């Protein structure tokens, strides 16, 4: 049984890996992804992996992109829609639009081809979250949350199975980590900068 989608609105600093008190580290390539470590002062979403090209959701397609390695922290696979986070009735209206019926699959495979996570559902059934006043809405589910195991490379596979006209574009990524999400106090070195 699938649960109803949940609206999660957080202030922008909780969703922004660069909003910690420490300096933002330079993005580095990691397979097809750009990797950013926001630093030890970041409470949530310290690590971010983002694909540089957007995903067109209004046509059927399959893309496969490689990630060389992950930090040893809990991460989530997501799709950032180019759409401000709707609230209240606006969210219900967006989830009722024809494009929200677009069936989307996101899965992660290890180096042997074994599936680490897989989710396949219409976009309207994913969890819609984001920062209040932000420009994007992040879609994920409990199924796309994972802890990396084994050696890379890993492959993130996104499939638009049943496309609907008018769907916004999206950007695929993975993110996680941070002292709050790891259940640790903020490191002293981050406080005493």
N, C-alpha and C positions, 0 to 999 in steps of 0.2 A: 504494500500500500504506500503510495507516494503522499508525502505531507504537502500541505499548501505552501506556496512560496512565502518567504519571510522577508520583510523589509527591515534592513539594518542600516541606520544612518549614524555615522560617527563623525565627530569633528575632524577636519582635515589633518591636524597634526598626528592623529592616531593612524592615519592611512598613508602618510607621507614618509618614505624611508629616509628622506634627507632632512627631516625636521628635528633631529636630535641636536644636542648641544655640541657634538663633535663635528669635525669637517667631513663633507661628503667626499668619498673616495672616487677616483676616476672610474668610469665604466670600462670593463674589460670584456673581450670576446670570450664566449664559452660555447663552443659549437656554433650553431646558427643564432644563438641568443646573445644579448648584451647583459652582462652581470654587473650589479652594483651592490656593494656592501656599504650601508649607511653608517656604520660605526657602532661601537659598543654602547653609546648613549641612547640608541633607538630602542624604544620599548616594544613595539610590534612592527612586523614587516621590515626587519633589518635588511634582509637579503631579497633582491629582486632580479628576476630573469625575464627579459622581454624580447619578443621578436620585433625586428625593425620594420617589417612590412605589415600593413593591415590585412585582415581577413574579410573578404567580401561574402556577406551572408545571404545575398539574394540570388546565388547560383549554387547548384550542387557541385561539390568538389571535395577532394581529400588532400591534405597537406601533411607532410612528415618532416619534422625538424629535430636535429640532434642536439643534445645537451651533453657535454663531456663529463661533468661532475656536479655534485650537490654538496653543500655543507651538511653536517649531521644534525639537522633540526627539522621539526615538523614544518611542512610546506603545503600550499594549496595551489592547484591548477585553476586558472580562471580565464575569463574572456571579458575584457574591458570594452563595453559598447561606447561608441561615440555619441553619448546621450546623457544629459544631466539626470541625476537620480530623481525620478518622480516620487512624490509623496502622497499619502492618503489615496483619495479618489483618482488622482493622476496615475498612480501605480496600477490600479485596477484597470483603468482605461488602456494603458500601455500594454498590459498583459493580455488584453482582449483584442488588440489590433491584429490583423491577419498575419503580419510578419512574426508575431510572437509564437505562432504555431510552427515556425521553422524548426525542424528536428536537427539537433546538434549533438554530435558525439565528441567527447574529449577523453583521450586515454594516454597513459604513459606506459612504455614498455622498457624492460631492461635490456642489457646487451644480448641476452639469449632469446629475446622476443617474448618473454613472459610478461603478462600484464600486471602492472603495479596498481593502477586504478583505471576504472572505466565508468563513464556516465553517458547515457544516451537518453535525451528527453527534449521535448519542445522548449524553446527559450523561455516561454512564459512560466514554466515549472521550475526553473532554476532559482536559486536565492539571488535576489537583486539587492546589492548593497553599494555604499559609496559615502563620500564625504558631503556634508551639507554644503551647498554652494559649489560643489565640484563640477567638472565638465564631463565626467564619465560615470557609468554605472558598471560595477563589477558583477559578473555572473559566475557563480560557483555552486557546488552542492557538497554535502557531507562526503559523497563518494570521491570527490576530487581532492580531499585532504589526505595526506600521506606522509610517511617518514621514509626517506631514501634508504634502501638496503642494497648491498652489492656494489659491484664496480660498474663504472660507465663504459662506454657511452650509453645514454638513455635516449629514447625517441619519443617525442610528444607528437601525437597524431590527432588532428582535428578533422572532423568530417561533417560537412553540411549535407545531410541526406535528403531532406525534403525542404527545398528552399521556397520562400515566399517573397513576393515582390515588395520592395519598400523597406526591407530590413536595414538597419544601420550597419556600418562597418564596425569591426572590432579588432582588438589587439590581443594576442595570446601571450600568456606569461605564467610564471610561477613565483610565489613569494612566501615569506615566512621568517621565523626567527625573531630575535629581540629578547631583552631580559624579562619583559612582562610575560610574553608567551612561553618562555622557557621556565617560568615560575621562580625566577631568581630576583633578588634585589638589584637595583641599578648598581653597576660596578663603581667602586670608590674612585677609580681612575677617571671615570666619566664625570663624576661630581666635582672632582678637584682639578679640572682642566684650567 
